[in-house]
Amino acid sequence: MSENTISAWRTRMPMAFGPGPFRLGLRFLGIALFLVWFMGALWYFDFSPTRLWNGLGGLGKIIVLMIPPSPGQLWVEIMKGMAESVAMAFLGTFLAALVAIPLGFMGARNVVTVTLLRFSFRRVLDGMRGVDQLIWALAFVRAVGLGPLAGVLAIFISDIGILSKVYAEAIENAEKRQAEGVTAAGGGRLLGIRFGLLPQVAPVMLAQALYFFESNTRSASILGVVGAGGIGLQIAERIRVRHWDEVAFIIILMIITVAAIDWISGRIRRRLITAAS
């Protein structure tokens, strides 16, 4: 079949099937399927305006009980729990960032050129990343017992998969000419990676690690609910006994802590970006 015949056939195909009505029908079918799925989800979750209104009323009563916030008599335990959450987030993120650096190079296309090896390695990272941090926390609570160690391990394992992927993408997007120049000068492939690629991606890696530290500070607060240490345990205990004023104080403390970490890490990231440019 000649190229002219193929081109004419491709031109006549949309006219034969009627692009306007056909596409319009697909759109209506897609909208209908979405509406069926949406209404089915509302029915499955037993959604109703009355239930929603009653829930908002109950939430309003809880907010009233939160005012004014109070640290209570055990405020030292609250501060200790907040410090545990920050320490868990920092240690877990720091260890994950260190391990993710070599793993990121192993997952980069311009470093590991064997497709099968790189593909298999990335699927392992996908598996680690696909398990939620809370699931890892539950597993490590069973493995090492209650306490912040389980939280640190949960953050460490879950962040390895994410940071390795982010680092691998940064390495793939790095300028190749610097590494090629080091290799051409007789430095070898490892020296090309060390002096050609690593200086380019190091600011990006550090900036991503700082962002994950901020994010993990919030996550560490939730991990404590399942027994992995931190401020989450303090929140769970006070919700159980309905000390809503102390819950409000803990929430405000968490917001202030995360905001402070975000401000500090933001300044460091801006310095890194300025230095790199």
C-alpha positions as CSV (number, residue, x, y, z in Angstrom):
1,M,0.0,0.0,0.0
2,S,1.5,3.3,-1.1
3,E,1.9,6.4,1.2
4,N,-0.7,8.4,-0.8
5,T,-3.3,5.6,-0.3
6,I,-2.6,5.4,3.4
7,S,-2.9,9.2,3.7
8,A,-6.2,9.3,1.8
9,W,-7.5,6.4,4.0
10,R,-6.6,8.3,7.2
11,T,-8.3,11.4,5.8
12,R,-11.6,9.6,5.0
13,M,-11.8,7.6,8.3
14,P,-13.0,10.5,10.5
15,M,-15.6,11.5,7.8
16,A,-16.9,7.9,7.6
17,F,-17.4,7.6,11.3
18,G,-18.7,11.2,11.8
19,P,-16.3,13.0,14.1
20,G,-18.9,15.3,15.5
21,P,-21.7,12.9,16.7
22,F,-19.1,10.2,17.6
23,R,-17.1,12.5,19.9
24,L,-20.3,14.0,21.3
25,G,-21.5,10.5,22.1
26,L,-18.3,9.6,23.9
27,R,-18.5,12.8,25.9
28,F,-22.1,12.1,27.0
29,L,-21.1,8.5,27.8
30,G,-18.2,9.7,29.9
31,I,-20.4,12.2,31.8
32,A,-23.0,9.6,32.4
33,L,-20.5,7.1,33.8
34,F,-19.1,9.8,36.0
35,L,-22.5,10.7,37.4
36,V,-23.3,7.0,38.0
37,W,-20.0,6.6,39.8
38,F,-20.6,9.8,41.8
39,M,-24.1,9.0,42.9
40,G,-23.1,5.5,43.7
41,A,-20.3,6.8,45.9
42,L,-22.7,9.1,47.8
43,W,-25.1,6.2,48.3
44,Y,-22.4,3.9,49.5
45,F,-21.1,6.4,52.0
46,D,-24.6,7.1,53.2
47,F,-24.4,10.8,52.4
48,S,-27.4,12.9,53.2
49,P,-27.9,16.7,53.8
50,T,-29.4,15.9,57.3
51,R,-26.4,13.8,58.3
52,L,-24.0,16.5,57.0
53,W,-25.9,19.3,58.9
54,N,-25.8,17.2,62.1
55,G,-22.1,16.6,61.6
56,L,-21.4,20.3,61.2
57,G,-23.5,21.1,64.3
58,G,-21.4,18.6,66.3
59,L,-18.2,20.1,64.9
60,G,-19.4,23.5,66.0
61,K,-19.9,22.3,69.5
62,I,-16.4,20.9,69.6
63,I,-14.9,24.2,68.4
64,V,-16.8,26.1,71.1
65,L,-15.3,23.7,73.7
66,M,-11.8,24.4,72.3
67,I,-12.0,28.1,73.3
68,P,-9.9,29.3,75.0
69,P,-7.0,26.9,74.3
70,S,-5.2,25.7,77.4
71,P,-2.0,23.6,77.9
72,G,-3.5,22.0,81.0
73,Q,-1.5,20.6,83.9
74,L,0.6,18.2,81.7
75,W,2.0,20.9,79.5
76,V,5.5,19.5,79.9
77,E,4.4,16.2,78.3
78,I,2.9,18.2,75.4
79,M,6.2,20.0,74.8
80,K,8.1,16.7,75.1
81,G,5.8,15.1,72.5
82,M,6.3,18.1,70.1
83,A,10.0,17.8,70.5
84,E,9.8,14.1,69.8
85,S,7.8,14.7,66.6
86,V,10.4,17.2,65.3
87,A,13.3,14.9,66.2
88,M,11.6,11.9,64.5
89,A,11.0,14.0,61.3
90,F,14.5,15.3,61.3
91,L,16.3,11.9,61.9
92,G,14.1,9.9,59.6
93,T,14.4,12.5,56.8
94,F,18.2,12.9,57.3
95,L,18.8,9.2,57.1
96,A,16.5,8.7,54.1
97,A,18.2,11.6,52.3
98,L,21.7,10.1,52.8
99,V,20.6,6.6,51.6
100,A,18.6,8.1,48.7
101,I,21.7,9.8,47.2
102,P,23.4,6.7,45.9
103,L,20.1,5.1,45.1
104,G,19.1,8.1,43.0
105,F,22.3,7.7,41.0
106,M,21.4,4.0,40.5
107,G,18.0,4.9,39.2
108,A,19.2,7.7,36.8
109,R,19.1,6.9,33.1
110,N,22.3,8.8,32.4
111,V,24.2,6.8,35.1
112,V,22.9,3.3,34.8
113,T,22.5,2.6,31.1
114,V,21.3,-1.0,31.5
115,T,17.6,-0.7,30.9
116,L,16.6,-4.0,32.7
117,L,18.6,-3.2,35.8
118,R,17.4,0.3,36.0
119,F,13.8,-0.7,35.4
120,S,13.9,-3.4,38.1
121,F,15.5,-1.1,40.6
122,R,12.9,1.6,40.0
123,R,10.1,-0.9,40.5
124,V,11.5,-1.8,43.9
125,L,11.5,1.9,44.8
126,D,7.9,2.2,43.6
127,G,7.0,-0.6,45.9
128,M,8.5,1.2,48.9
129,R,6.8,4.4,47.9
130,G,3.5,2.8,47.3
131,V,3.1,1.8,51.0
132,D,1.8,4.7,53.1
133,Q,3.8,6.0,56.0
134,L,1.1,5.1,58.4
135,I,1.2,1.5,57.3
136,W,5.0,1.4,57.8
137,A,4.4,2.9,61.3
138,L,2.0,0.1,62.2
139,A,4.4,-2.5,61.0
140,F,7.3,-1.1,62.9
141,V,5.3,-0.7,66.1
142,R,4.7,-4.4,65.9
143,A,8.4,-5.1,65.1
144,V,10.2,-2.8,67.6
145,G,7.5,-1.8,70.0
146,L,5.8,1.5,70.9
147,G,7.8,4.7,70.8
148,P,9.6,7.2,68.5
149,L,11.9,4.5,67.0
150,A,9.0,3.1,65.1
151,G,8.2,6.5,63.8
152,V,11.7,7.2,62.7
153,L,11.9,3.9,60.8
154,A,8.5,4.5,59.2
155,I,9.6,8.0,57.9
156,F,13.0,6.6,56.9
157,I,11.6,3.7,54.8
158,S,8.8,5.6,53.1
159,D,11.0,8.6,52.2
160,I,13.7,6.5,50.7
161,G,11.5,5.5,47.7
162,I,10.2,9.1,47.2
163,L,13.6,10.9,47.6
164,S,15.4,8.3,45.4
165,K,12.9,9.0,42.6
166,V,13.2,12.7,42.9
167,Y,17.0,12.6,43.1
168,A,17.1,10.3,40.0
169,E,15.0,12.8,38.0
170,A,17.3,15.7,39.1
171,I,20.3,13.7,38.0
172,E,18.8,12.9,34.6
173,N,18.0,16.6,34.0
174,A,21.6,17.7,34.9
175,E,23.9,19.1,32.3
176,K,26.0,16.3,30.7
177,R,28.8,18.4,29.4
178,Q,30.5,18.8,32.8
179,A,30.7,15.1,33.4
180,E,31.8,14.5,29.9
181,G,34.5,17.1,30.3
182,V,35.9,15.3,33.5
183,T,35.8,12.0,31.7
184,A,37.5,13.3,28.6
185,A,40.3,14.7,30.8
186,G,41.0,11.2,32.0
187,G,39.1,11.3,35.2
188,G,37.1,8.2,34.7
189,R,33.3,7.6,35.0
190,L,33.2,7.7,38.8
191,L,35.1,11.0,38.9
192,G,32.8,12.3,36.2
193,I,29.8,11.6,38.4
194,R,31.5,13.0,41.5
195,F,32.8,16.2,40.0
196,G,30.4,16.6,37.0
197,L,27.0,15.6,38.2
198,L,27.0,15.7,42.0
199,P,27.8,19.5,42.3
200,Q,24.9,20.3,40.0
201,V,22.3,18.3,41.8
202,A,23.5,18.7,45.4
203,P,21.5,22.0,46.0
204,V,18.4,20.4,44.6
205,M,18.8,17.3,46.8
206,L,19.3,19.4,49.9
207,A,16.3,21.6,49.0
208,Q,14.1,18.5,48.6
209,A,15.3,17.1,51.9
210,L,14.4,20.3,53.7
211,Y,11.0,20.2,52.1
212,F,10.5,16.6,53.2
213,F,11.6,17.5,56.7
214,E,8.8,20.1,56.9
215,S,6.3,17.7,55.5
216,N,7.4,14.9,57.8
217,T,7.0,17.1,60.9
218,R,3.2,17.1,60.1
219,S,3.3,13.4,59.4
220,A,5.1,12.6,62.6
221,S,2.2,14.1,64.5
222,I,-0.2,11.6,63.0
223,L,2.2,8.6,63.5
224,G,1.9,9.0,67.3
225,V,-1.8,8.1,67.1
226,V,-0.8,4.5,66.3
227,G,1.8,4.4,69.0
228,A,4.9,5.6,67.0
229,G,5.7,8.4,69.5
230,G,5.5,12.1,69.1
231,I,2.7,14.6,69.7
232,G,0.1,12.4,68.1
233,L,-0.1,10.3,71.3
234,Q,-0.9,13.4,73.3
235,I,-3.6,14.4,70.9
236,A,-5.2,10.9,71.0
237,E,-5.2,10.8,74.8
238,R,-6.9,14.2,75.1
239,I,-9.5,13.5,72.5
240,R,-10.3,10.3,74.3
241,V,-11.0,12.1,77.6
242,R,-12.6,15.1,75.7
243,H,-10.2,17.8,76.8
244,W,-10.8,19.9,73.8
245,D,-9.1,23.0,75.1
246,E,-5.8,21.1,75.4
247,V,-6.4,19.6,71.9
248,A,-6.7,23.2,70.5
249,F,-3.5,24.2,72.3
250,I,-1.6,21.2,70.7
251,I,-3.0,22.1,67.3
252,I,-1.8,25.7,67.6
253,L,1.6,24.5,68.8
254,M,1.8,22.2,65.8
255,I,0.9,25.1,63.4
256,I,3.5,27.3,65.0
257,T,6.2,24.6,64.8
258,V,5.6,23.7,61.2
259,A,5.4,27.4,60.2
260,A,8.8,28.0,61.9
261,I,10.4,25.1,60.1
262,D,8.8,26.2,56.8
263,W,10.3,29.7,57.3
264,I,13.8,28.4,58.1
265,S,13.9,25.8,55.4
266,G,12.5,28.4,52.9
267,R,15.3,30.8,53.6
268,I,17.9,27.9,53.2
269,R,16.3,26.8,49.9
270,R,16.4,30.4,48.5
271,R,20.1,30.7,49.5
272,L,20.8,27.4,47.8
273,I,19.0,28.4,44.6
274,T,20.8,31.7,44.6
275,A,24.2,30.0,45.1
276,A,23.5,27.5,42.4
277,S,22.4,30.1,39.9
